[in-house]
Amino acid sequence: MDSRRIVIAVTGGIAAYKIPELVRALTSAGHICRCVLTREATQFVSPLVLETLSQHPAGDDLFDSNSGEIDHIAVADWADLVVVAPATANTLAKMNHGITDDLVTAVVLATKAKLLVAPAMNVNMWSHPATEANVAALHSRGVLMVGPEAGELACGWEGEGRMSSPADIAEACHRALTAQSLTGQVVLVTAGGTSEPIDAVRSVTNRSSGKMGFAIAGEASRRGANVILVAGETVLATPPCVQRIDVQSALEMHEVVMRELPNTHVVVKTAAVADFRPARAEPRKIKKEDLAPNEGIRIELVPNPDILADVCAKVAATSGRQVVVGFAAESHDVIPAAQRKLARKGCDFIVANDVSRTDAGFNVDENAVTFVWPGGQIEELALLPKHQVASEILDRVEKKLGERT
Ligand SMILES: Cc1cc2nc3c(=O)[nH]c(=O)nc-3n(C[C@H](O)[C@H](O)[C@H](O)COP(=O)(O)O)c2cc1C
């Protein structure tokens, strides 16, 4: 996403030692970070570490003007987002009551930016009615929350109160900074390659990693959509707030997609679905020792259902309002093949990519795609990280949705 200005306000909980990792995650995503701390927070994390990682002065004193660099109003005005992490019980209480007796609470009260808090404390402090009331009040005023999670706590107790991981807080920051343009929409994304069984241990599959589809699912969820991710074989972690349904074969993927289709507004078919499957899957492993020396085996392949064609036909036969996006992964003759595919299937547009490239397509973090539109227009994008390609795809999906309302 675009570079945004994030103030990380650190308070005096043990989890403050994880905040340098949050600064790293946000700066590597391209954001500009400034850190402010309470005096207690400096017991747990050094301002010098935060200063070095954020490349901006990190202040902890409301009255130390430090040559004007850490002015609480200037910092509050500068921010697009203020994230309080970890947020202690004490600071949550002060935030609720508008107390501003340190740099963190002064910035928090003065800012007009969005506020996100990542509470972290002992389970009994978290479940105390005072904390519950403070959290409920902040929530009702539109303050966003991430965590806390349940688990083993630094104080030795077990239960809810552990700060969310820096990666989850970074994701919550991205969400907070993203326009909720897909709220109320159900987006179904298929991702990864299917795996067509030959016997109990072997299968016919392809090199799709699922990264493109997972990036689309993650971005759609960030934009507020309810996302159903139908995933073939992949080792990728499920993006936050996404409902994932794992499948193995094209037949299973077909069944799940057709079942979920009536409840969706958008379908993005990123998965590399096998066109053919072995006619017969042996229930047990085919053993070499059961064959004559040098004897081969013949595998008959039969066609799989065409999921994209079936989706388009169903949409055309029912409301006709769903937006359907197809992918064409080709090794040669990419654009003409994608244009033929679009004409055959009748989806809204096709995202074509050349999977013979080593710097784009299957199993890498970047992709170079071309949008192929009905009527023959094409729109070529440069080589981009897959999360940016996901954003470009969803911008066009939103435009199509807008045209249908
Ligand atoms: C070792 C240690 C760990 C602490 N961890 C937490 C914590 O995780 N969460 C919390 O709310 N308070 C924790 N506290 C208590 C806070 O540091 C204390 O309430 C302090 O006044 C918070 O100040 P602040 O909110 O201005 O940073 C801890 C205290 C100590 C001594």
The ligand as a Gaussian input file, in Angstrom:
#p B3LYP/6-31G(d) Opt

LIG

0 1
 C        7.944000      -6.062000      35.012000
 C        6.678000      -5.329000      34.786000
 C        5.866000      -5.696000      33.748000
 C        4.658000      -5.040000      33.505000
 N        3.868000      -5.439000      32.470000
 C        2.672000      -4.834000      32.299000
 C        1.820000      -5.238000      31.235000
 O        2.151000      -6.126000      30.442000
 N        0.636000      -4.602000      31.101000
 C        0.234000      -3.615000      31.947000
 O       -0.874000      -3.104000      31.773000
 N        1.037000      -3.207000      32.945000
 C        2.244000      -3.778000      33.144000
 N        3.035000      -3.369000      34.154000
 C        2.603000      -2.258000      35.000000
 C        2.833000      -0.926000      34.285000
 O        4.212000      -0.779000      33.970000
 C        2.367000       0.211000      35.168000
 O        0.946000       0.156000      35.306000
 C        2.761000       1.550000      34.627000
 O        2.259000       2.571000      35.469000
 C        2.229000       1.749000      33.234000
 O        2.606000       3.031000      32.804000
 P        2.231000       3.577000      31.363000
 O        0.858000       3.118000      31.049000
 O        2.303000       5.053000      31.522000
 O        3.281000       3.094000      30.442000
 C        4.259000      -3.985000      34.386000
 C        5.098000      -3.606000      35.419000
 C        6.280000      -4.278000      35.627000
 C        7.152000      -3.850000      36.789000

